[in-house]
């Protein structure tokens, strides 16, 4: 866009470039302003918009997912002092421009994983549940409080005895 506007005449192509760039900057402003704990939003938006120009998003319209990726990348580089890798952000933005991938690549929403356990009235049913939990999440063993709680699991008969006041280990 810089090279095109230096001659003093405004062409249809230059208007298209400025419209695309304006859309990018407006989107970056929304992404950065909605993000939490950004120390210097102006500097972040400036960096991100220049990155968008380097990536060629004045020549084509950046999709919302692409704007989101560039904005979060700018927050990481400017605000969090993470290293910049132009090849990686270039690859990510190319992928977010593809209709099939776009928003799926930059969906940073919280995902909750749950494990459904079935209760069986057997004496040692808790062993089966421990195996299911370990298979579903092997990291549970590494968390001291979780593994301690799992090892305290009791059968229904010992739980009933405990609640009736006749506790037997």
SELOTOR-887448 format. One record per residue: chain; y, z, x of N, C-alpha, C in turn. Coordinates in pm, 1 decimal. Example, Ala and Ser with C-alpha at 12.3 -4.5 7.8 and 13.67 -1.06 7.14 Angstrom:
2
[atom "A",[-569.0,780.0,1319.0],[-450.0,780.0,1230.0],[-330.0,780.0,1320.0]],
[atom "A",[-225.0,708.0,1285.0],[-106.0,714.0,1367.0],[3.0,787.0,1290.0]],
This chain:
169
[atom "A",[-117.9,0.0,82.4],[0.0,0.0,0.0],[125.7,0.0,87.9]],
[atom "A",[123.2,71.5,201.4],[239.6,76.5,290.1],[277.8,-62.2,340.7]],
[atom "A",[176.0,-140.6,379.7],[202.6,-272.3,436.3],[262.7,-366.1,332.0]],
[atom "A",[219.0,-352.5,208.6],[261.3,-444.1,103.5],[406.9,-422.3,62.4]],
[atom "A",[451.0,-296.6,57.9],[583.9,-268.8,3.6],[696.6,-282.3,105.0]],
[atom "A",[666.6,-315.3,227.6],[770.4,-320.3,331.6],[857.3,-446.3,325.0]],
[atom "A",[818.4,-548.0,248.4],[895.8,-672.1,245.2],[1012.9,-667.3,147.4]],
[atom "A",[1020.6,-564.8,61.8],[1133.5,-550.7,-30.8],[1109.9,-614.1,-166.2]],
[atom "A",[1005.1,-692.9,-183.3],[974.0,-754.3,-311.8],[854.8,-682.5,-375.2]],
[atom "A",[863.3,-659.8,-505.4],[754.3,-591.4,-576.1],[671.9,-696.5,-649.6]],
[atom "A",[546.2,-704.1,-613.7],[455.4,-799.4,-677.1],[366.6,-727.7,-779.2]],
[atom "A",[293.8,-804.9,-854.5],[200.2,-750.4,-952.7],[91.6,-666.5,-883.6]],
[atom "A",[47.8,-713.7,-768.3],[-55.0,-641.7,-692.3],[-2.4,-506.1,-644.2]],
[atom "A",[123.2,-501.3,-599.6],[183.6,-375.5,-555.0],[197.9,-276.5,-670.2]],
[atom "A",[230.5,-325.6,-787.5],[238.6,-238.5,-905.2],[102.6,-179.3,-939.3]],
[atom "A",[0.3,-263.4,-926.0],[-136.1,-216.3,-951.7],[-174.2,-107.7,-850.7]],
[atom "A",[-142.9,-129.4,-724.2],[-172.9,-31.1,-619.1],[-100.4,101.2,-645.6]],
[atom "A",[27.8,92.4,-682.1],[103.8,215.9,-706.2],[52.0,289.0,-831.0]],
[atom "A",[8.7,213.9,-931.1],[-48.1,276.5,-1051.6],[-178.8,348.3,-1016.1]],
[atom "A",[-263.9,284.0,-937.5],[-390.2,346.8,-895.9],[-364.2,473.1,-813.5]],
[atom "A",[-269.0,464.3,-722.4],[-237.8,579.0,-637.4],[-175.9,692.7,-719.2]],
[atom "A",[-91.0,660.0,-813.4],[-30.0,761.6,-900.4],[-136.3,834.3,-981.5]],
[atom "A",[-233.8,758.9,-1030.9],[-343.9,819.0,-1107.0],[-421.9,916.2,-1017.8]],
[atom "A",[-445.3,876.5,-893.4],[-517.1,961.8,-797.9],[-439.4,1091.0,-771.4]],
[atom "A",[-310.3,1079.8,-742.2],[-229.3,1197.0,-710.7],[-219.6,1290.6,-830.7]],
[atom "A",[-203.8,1235.8,-949.9],[-198.1,1317.0,-1070.6],[-329.1,1393.9,-1090.2]],
[atom "A",[-440.6,1326.5,-1069.4],[-570.8,1391.8,-1080.9],[-591.8,1498.3,-974.8]],
[atom "A",[-547.8,1470.3,-852.5],[-558.9,1568.4,-744.3],[-476.0,1692.3,-774.8]],
[atom "A",[-358.6,1670.2,-832.9],[-275.2,1784.5,-871.1],[-349.0,1873.2,-971.8]],
[atom "A",[-413.5,1811.6,-1070.8],[-488.6,1888.5,-1170.6],[-604.1,1965.7,-1107.3]],
[atom "A",[-679.5,1899.8,-1019.7],[-795.6,1963.9,-956.2],[-752.2,2081.3,-868.9]],
[atom "A",[-653.5,2059.2,-784.7],[-610.6,2163.6,-690.4],[-541.1,2278.4,-763.9]],
[atom "A",[-460.1,2246.6,-863.7],[-389.0,2353.5,-935.0],[-483.5,2439.4,-1018.5]],
[atom "A",[-595.1,2384.4,-1064.0],[-691.9,2462.4,-1141.5],[-788.8,2541.2,-1053.0]],
[atom "A",[-798.2,2504.3,-926.7],[-888.5,2574.9,-834.7],[-830.8,2712.3,-803.3]],
[atom "A",[-921.4,2808.0,-784.4],[-877.6,2944.3,-754.9],[-858.0,2964.0,-604.6]],
[atom "A",[-767.1,3052.7,-571.9],[-744.0,3097.8,-434.2],[-707.2,2985.7,-336.6]],
[atom "A",[-624.4,2894.5,-379.2],[-573.7,2791.7,-288.0],[-440.7,2842.9,-233.5]],
[atom "A",[-435.0,2862.8,-102.9],[-316.3,2922.1,-41.4],[-197.3,2827.6,-37.1]],
[atom "A",[-222.0,2699.7,-9.1],[-112.0,2604.6,5.9],[-144.4,2477.5,-74.1]],
[atom "A",[-121.0,2480.4,-205.4],[-157.2,2364.0,-287.3],[-81.2,2236.2,-251.9]],
[atom "A",[43.6,2247.3,-212.3],[121.9,2127.8,-177.9],[62.1,2056.6,-57.3]],
[atom "A",[30.5,2133.2,46.0],[-29.7,2075.2,166.2],[-167.4,2016.8,136.3]],
[atom "A",[-242.2,2084.4,49.2],[-375.8,2036.6,12.5],[-367.8,1905.4,-65.1]],
[atom "A",[-274.9,1897.4,-159.2],[-258.4,1773.7,-237.2],[-210.2,1660.4,-146.9]],
[atom "A",[-120.4,1691.3,-54.2],[-71.2,1590.1,39.8],[-185.6,1536.2,125.5]],
[atom "A",[-265.4,1626.8,181.9],[-379.8,1584.8,263.1],[-476.5,1500.5,179.4]],
[atom "A",[-508.5,1549.1,58.8],[-605.4,1479.6,-27.1],[-556.1,1341.7,-69.8]],
[atom "A",[-426.9,1331.6,-98.8],[-374.3,1200.1,-139.9],[-374.1,1102.3,-22.2]],
[atom "A",[-342.3,1149.8,97.6],[-350.8,1063.3,215.9],[-495.3,1022.4,243.6]],
[atom "A",[-587.1,1114.9,221.4],[-729.2,1082.4,236.1],[-769.6,975.8,134.6]],
[atom "A",[-719.3,988.7,12.4],[-746.4,887.1,-89.9],[-696.8,749.7,-50.2]],
[atom "A",[-579.5,745.1,13.7],[-527.7,617.0,64.6],[-617.5,561.4,174.2]],
[atom "A",[-660.3,648.4,266.4],[-748.9,603.8,374.9],[-881.8,552.5,319.5]],
[atom "A",[-923.7,609.0,206.9],[-1049.7,566.6,145.0],[-1031.9,441.8,57.9]],
[atom "A",[-908.8,398.3,38.0],[-883.0,274.2,-35.2],[-865.7,290.7,-184.8]],
[atom "A",[-828.0,410.1,-230.0],[-813.2,430.0,-373.5],[-674.1,396.8,-425.1]],
[atom "A",[-604.3,314.9,-350.1],[-487.7,249.8,-405.4],[-528.4,109.2,-453.2]],
[atom "A",[-632.1,55.0,-391.6],[-680.2,-78.9,-427.7],[-770.6,-77.7,-550.1]],
[atom "A",[-835.6,36.8,-575.5],[-919.5,49.9,-694.7],[-892.0,184.5,-759.7]],
[atom "A",[-919.3,191.9,-889.4],[-897.0,315.8,-963.8],[-1007.5,414.6,-929.9]],
[atom "A",[-967.1,533.8,-890.5],[-1064.6,639.0,-860.8],[-1111.4,700.2,-991.7]],
[atom "A",[-1242.4,717.5,-1003.9],[-1297.1,783.9,-1122.3],[-1268.2,932.8,-1113.2]],
[atom "A",[-1280.1,1000.8,-1225.0],[-1251.8,1144.2,-1228.5],[-1340.9,1221.8,-1132.2]],
[atom "A",[-1467.1,1182.6,-1121.5],[-1559.6,1249.9,-1029.5],[-1515.4,1229.5,-884.2]],
[atom "A",[-1463.3,1112.6,-854.9],[-1414.8,1083.6,-719.6],[-1291.9,1168.1,-688.1]],
[atom "A",[-1202.9,1178.4,-783.4],[-1082.7,1261.1,-765.5],[-1122.2,1407.0,-742.9]],
[atom "A",[-1218.4,1452.3,-819.9],[-1267.4,1589.5,-805.3],[-1326.4,1611.5,-665.4]],
[atom "A",[-1404.0,1515.7,-618.2],[-1465.1,1526.8,-485.2],[-1358.9,1529.8,-376.3]],
[atom "A",[-1259.6,1441.9,-385.1],[-1153.4,1437.7,-284.8],[-1070.5,1566.4,-289.4]],
[atom "A",[-1042.4,1614.7,-408.9],[-964.4,1737.8,-423.6],[-1035.2,1858.6,-364.4]],
[atom "A",[-1162.7,1875.0,-398.0],[-1238.3,1988.4,-342.6],[-1257.7,1973.9,-191.6]],
[atom "A",[-1273.1,1852.8,-146.5],[-1285.5,1828.9,-2.7],[-1155.3,1868.3,68.0]],
[atom "A",[-1042.7,1830.8,8.0],[-913.0,1868.1,63.3],[-894.8,2019.4,69.0]],
[atom "A",[-939.0,2089.1,-33.9],[-932.4,2235.5,-33.7],[-1015.4,2291.4,81.2]],
[atom "A",[-1133.7,2234.7,101.4],[-1219.2,2281.0,210.5],[-1158.1,2258.7,346.7]],
[atom "A",[-1099.0,2141.9,367.7],[-1044.6,2108.9,500.2],[-912.7,2181.0,525.7]],
[atom "A",[-820.8,2175.7,431.6],[-686.6,2232.2,453.7],[-687.1,2384.5,436.3]],
[atom "A",[-740.9,2430.3,325.2],[-728.8,2571.4,291.2],[-836.6,2658.5,356.0]],
[atom "A",[-956.3,2606.6,363.5],[-1067.2,2686.2,418.4],[-1094.5,2655.0,565.8]],
[atom "A",[-1019.0,2560.3,621.8],[-1028.3,2522.3,764.3],[-1167.1,2471.0,803.5]],
[atom "A",[-1232.1,2400.0,711.6],[-1361.4,2338.4,741.9],[-1337.9,2206.8,816.6]],
[atom "A",[-1434.3,2163.4,896.2],[-1414.7,2038.2,972.5],[-1416.0,1915.8,881.5]],
[atom "A",[-1338.4,1816.3,920.4],[-1334.0,1691.2,844.3],[-1436.2,1593.5,901.1]],
[atom "A",[-1506.1,1526.6,811.4],[-1598.3,1421.1,850.4],[-1573.3,1303.5,756.4]],
[atom "A",[-1497.5,1207.2,803.9],[-1456.5,1094.4,720.4],[-1575.3,1014.3,668.6]],
[atom "A",[-1678.8,995.7,750.3],[-1795.3,917.4,708.0],[-1864.9,981.4,588.1]],
[atom "A",[-1874.3,1113.3,588.2],[-1943.0,1182.1,478.3],[-1864.0,1175.7,348.6]],
[atom "A",[-1733.8,1200.6,354.9],[-1653.9,1194.2,232.2],[-1645.6,1050.4,182.7]],
[atom "A",[-1647.5,956.1,272.8],[-1647.3,815.1,234.4],[-1775.1,780.6,157.6]],
[atom "A",[-1886.6,828.2,208.6],[-2015.3,804.0,141.9],[-2019.3,870.9,4.6]],
[atom "A",[-1970.0,994.8,-2.9],[-1968.8,1066.0,-131.0],[-1881.0,995.3,-233.1]],
[atom "A",[-1762.8,952.0,-191.4],[-1673.4,886.7,-287.4],[-1726.4,750.4,-331.0]],
[atom "A",[-1794.6,680.6,-242.1],[-1857.9,554.3,-283.5],[-1963.4,581.1,-390.1]],
[atom "A",[-2039.5,688.5,-372.1],[-2144.7,722.1,-469.4],[-2084.7,767.0,-602.3]],
[atom "A",[-1974.2,841.5,-598.9],[-1913.8,887.0,-725.0],[-1848.3,773.3,-802.0]],
[atom "A",[-1821.9,662.7,-735.5],[-1765.9,546.1,-804.1],[-1873.7,467.3,-879.7]],
[atom "A",[-1999.9,493.4,-852.7],[-2110.0,425.3,-921.7],[-2134.0,495.7,-1054.2]],
[atom "A",[-2135.3,419.4,-1163.9],[-2149.5,476.9,-1298.3],[-2273.5,565.1,-1312.3]],
[atom "A",[-2380.5,526.9,-1249.2],[-2507.2,599.1,-1263.0],[-2499.6,741.1,-1204.8]],
[atom "A",[-2418.2,760.6,-1101.6],[-2413.3,889.5,-1032.6],[-2290.4,972.6,-1064.5]],
[atom "A",[-2177.8,909.8,-1077.5],[-2043.5,968.4,-1080.4],[-2036.5,1121.0,-1091.7]],
[atom "A",[-2030.6,1176.1,-1209.9],[-2006.4,1318.7,-1228.4],[-2124.8,1406.7,-1188.3]],
[atom "A",[-2243.0,1350.4,-1184.1],[-2361.8,1429.1,-1149.5],[-2357.3,1478.0,-1004.5]],
[atom "A",[-2289.0,1406.9,-919.4],[-2282.1,1444.1,-778.0],[-2183.4,1555.9,-749.5]],
[atom "A",[-2086.2,1574.2,-835.5],[-1984.1,1675.3,-809.0],[-1974.1,1777.9,-920.4]],
[atom "A",[-2085.1,1803.1,-989.3],[-2088.1,1905.5,-1093.0],[-2114.4,2039.1,-1025.0]],
[atom "A",[-2009.5,2119.1,-1010.1],[-2021.8,2246.9,-941.5],[-2029.1,2362.3,-1039.9]],
[atom "A",[-2070.4,2333.9,-1162.8],[-2078.6,2442.1,-1260.4],[-2197.7,2532.0,-1230.7]],
[atom "A",[-2190.0,2653.8,-1280.4],[-2292.6,2753.7,-1256.9],[-2422.0,2713.9,-1326.6]],
[atom "A",[-2532.1,2721.6,-1255.3],[-2662.9,2691.0,-1310.8],[-2748.1,2816.1,-1304.7]],
[atom "A",[-2801.5,2856.4,-1418.8],[-2887.8,2973.1,-1424.0],[-3033.1,2928.9,-1432.6]],
[atom "A",[-3114.9,2984.2,-1345.6],[-3257.3,2954.8,-1346.6],[-3329.4,3075.3,-1403.9]],
[atom "A",[-3417.3,3052.6,-1497.5],[-3490.9,3163.2,-1557.4],[-3639.5,3137.2,-1547.7]],
[atom "A",[-3716.2,3244.6,-1548.3],[-3861.5,3236.8,-1545.7],[-3912.5,3308.0,-1670.6]],
[atom "A",[-3990.3,3240.2,-1752.2],[-4045.2,3299.6,-1872.0],[-4183.2,3356.3,-1840.2]],
[atom "A",[-4201.5,3482.1,-1872.9],[-4328.8,3548.6,-1848.1],[-4395.6,3578.4,-1981.9]],
[atom "A",[-4524.6,3560.5,-1986.3],[-4598.8,3594.0,-2107.3],[-4664.3,3730.1,-2087.5]],
[atom "A",[-4662.7,3808.8,-2191.5],[-4724.2,3941.1,-2185.2],[-4867.5,3933.1,-2236.0]],
[atom "A",[-4957.6,3989.9,-2159.8],[-5097.6,3993.5,-2199.3],[-5142.8,4138.9,-2197.5]],
[atom "A",[-5212.7,4184.8,-2300.6],[-5253.5,4324.8,-2307.8],[-5377.4,4356.2,-2223.1]],
[atom "A",[-5373.2,4327.4,-2096.3],[-5480.5,4361.9,-2004.2],[-5436.2,4477.7,-1918.0]],
[atom "A",[-5533.9,4542.7,-1858.8],[-5502.1,4658.6,-1777.1],[-5414.4,4621.9,-1657.5]],
[atom "A",[-5441.1,4512.0,-1591.6],[-5367.0,4474.6,-1470.8],[-5286.3,4345.9,-1492.2]],
[atom "A",[-5223.4,4334.5,-1606.3],[-5146.7,4213.6,-1634.6],[-5026.8,4199.1,-1541.5]],
[atom "A",[-4977.4,4309.5,-1486.8],[-4858.4,4302.2,-1401.6],[-4885.7,4223.5,-1273.6]],
[atom "A",[-5008.3,4219.3,-1226.7],[-5040.5,4144.7,-1105.0],[-5017.7,3995.6,-1128.3]],
[atom "A",[-5058.0,3948.0,-1245.5],[-5036.8,3807.1,-1278.9],[-4886.7,3775.4,-1281.7]],
[atom "A",[-4805.9,3866.5,-1336.9],[-4662.3,3843.9,-1344.5],[-4598.5,3845.1,-1206.0]],
[atom "A",[-4646.9,3932.6,-1119.9],[-4595.2,3934.6,-982.7],[-4624.7,3803.4,-911.4]],
[atom "A",[-4745.6,3750.0,-934.3],[-4779.4,3621.2,-872.7],[-4690.2,3510.4,-927.4]],
[atom "A",[-4662.4,3514.1,-1058.6],[-4574.0,3413.5,-1118.5],[-4432.7,3424.2,-1060.0]],
[atom "A",[-4384.9,3545.7,-1045.8],[-4252.0,3564.6,-988.8],[-4246.1,3518.1,-844.0]],
[atom "A",[-4347.7,3550.4,-766.0],[-4349.5,3508.9,-626.1],[-4357.3,3358.1,-612.8]],
[atom "A",[-4431.8,3295.2,-702.9],[-4441.4,3148.5,-699.4],[-4307.8,3086.1,-740.4]],
[atom "A",[-4242.8,3145.8,-840.6],[-4115.6,3091.5,-888.6],[-4003.1,3113.8,-788.9]],
[atom "A",[-4004.9,3227.3,-721.8],[-3897.9,3258.0,-627.9],[-3951.8,3342.8,-513.4]],
[atom "A",[-3996.2,3279.2,-405.6],[-4049.4,3354.4,-292.1],[-3945.1,3443.2,-224.5]],
[atom "A",[-3818.0,3421.0,-252.8],[-3714.3,3503.3,-190.8],[-3708.8,3643.1,-250.4]],
[atom "A",[-3775.4,3666.1,-364.5],[-3774.9,3799.4,-423.4],[-3835.3,3902.7,-329.4]],
[atom "A",[-3935.4,3862.8,-251.8],[-3997.9,3955.4,-158.1],[-3900.1,4000.3,-50.5]],
[atom "A",[-3805.8,3915.3,-16.5],[-3713.0,3943.8,92.4],[-3601.9,4038.9,50.4]],
[atom "A",[-3580.9,4057.3,-79.3],[-3475.1,4145.4,-128.2],[-3536.4,4283.9,-147.0]],
[atom "A",[-3495.9,4382.6,-68.2],[-3561.6,4513.6,-71.4],[-3563.8,4578.8,-209.4]],
[atom "A",[-3452.8,4579.7,-281.6],[-3451.3,4647.2,-410.7],[-3542.7,4577.8,-510.9]],
[atom "A",[-3550.1,4443.7,-505.3],[-3634.7,4370.0,-597.4],[-3781.4,4394.8,-567.9]],
[atom "A",[-3820.8,4389.4,-441.4],[-3961.8,4408.7,-408.9],[-4003.8,4551.5,-438.7]],
[atom "A",[-3912.7,4647.3,-421.3],[-3944.6,4786.4,-451.9],[-3967.1,4802.3,-602.4]],
[atom "A",[-3879.5,4739.3,-683.2],[-3895.0,4748.5,-827.5],[-4023.4,4679.4,-873.5]],
[atom "A",[-4056.3,4565.7,-813.2],[-4176.4,4494.6,-852.7],[-4301.5,4574.1,-817.2]],
[atom "A",[-4297.8,4649.4,-708.1],[-4414.9,4727.4,-669.3],[-4432.6,4850.0,-757.2]],
[atom "A",[-4328.7,4888.7,-832.8],[-4337.9,5003.4,-922.7],[-4386.3,4964.5,-1061.8]],
[atom "A",[-4420.0,4840.8,-1081.8],[-4462.5,4794.8,-1212.8],[-4588.0,4869.1,-1255.3]],
[atom "A",[-4591.2,4912.5,-1379.4],[-4703.6,4989.9,-1431.5],[-4772.4,4912.1,-1543.3]],
[atom "A",[-4896.0,4948.8,-1567.6],[-4969.7,4888.3,-1678.6],[-4924.4,4954.1,-1807.4]],
[atom "A",[-4952.8,4895.5,-1923.8],[-4911.4,4955.3,-2050.6],[-4967.2,5096.6,-2069.6]],
[atom "A",[-5090.6,5121.7,-2022.8],[-5148.4,5254.1,-2042.7],[-5074.0,5360.4,-1962.7]],
[atom "A",[-5032.1,5328.3,-1839.0],[-4958.9,5428.7,-1760.0],[-4817.0,5443.8,-1810.4]],
[atom "A",[-4760.0,5338.1,-1864.7],[-4627.0,5349.7,-1922.1],[-4630.3,5436.1,-2046.9]],
[atom "A",[-4734.1,5419.9,-2129.4],[-4747.4,5501.3,-2249.6],[-4767.5,5647.1,-2211.7]],
[atom "A",[-4848.9,5673.3,-2110.9],[-4871.5,5810.6,-2066.1],[-4742.7,5869.9,-2011.2]],
[atom "A",[-4664.6,5790.1,-1943.1],[-4539.7,5839.6,-1884.5],[-4439.3,5876.3,-1993.8]],
[atom "A",[-4430.5,5793.8,-2096.8],[-4333.8,5821.7,-2203.4],[-4379.5,5935.0,-2293.8]],
[atom "A",[-4510.1,5960.8,-2301.3],[-4557.8,6070.0,-2387.1],[-4557.0,6204.3,-2313.4]],
[atom "A",[-4514.2,6207.0,-2189.9],[-4503.6,6331.3,-2116.6],[-4627.8,6363.7,-2034.8]],
[atom "A",[-4730.1,6282.5,-2040.0],[-4851.6,6306.1,-1961.3],[-4857.7,6205.4,-1849.5]],
[atom "A",[-4772.6,6219.4,-1755.2],[-4765.8,6121.2,-1646.9],[-4881.8,6138.1,-1551.2]],
[atom "A",[-4954.4,6028.4,-1529.3],[-5062.3,6024.3,-1431.4],[-5033.0,5911.6,-1335.4]],
[atom "A",[-5028.1,5938.4,-1205.7],[-4997.9,5829.7,-1110.6],[-5108.8,5725.8,-1104.3]],
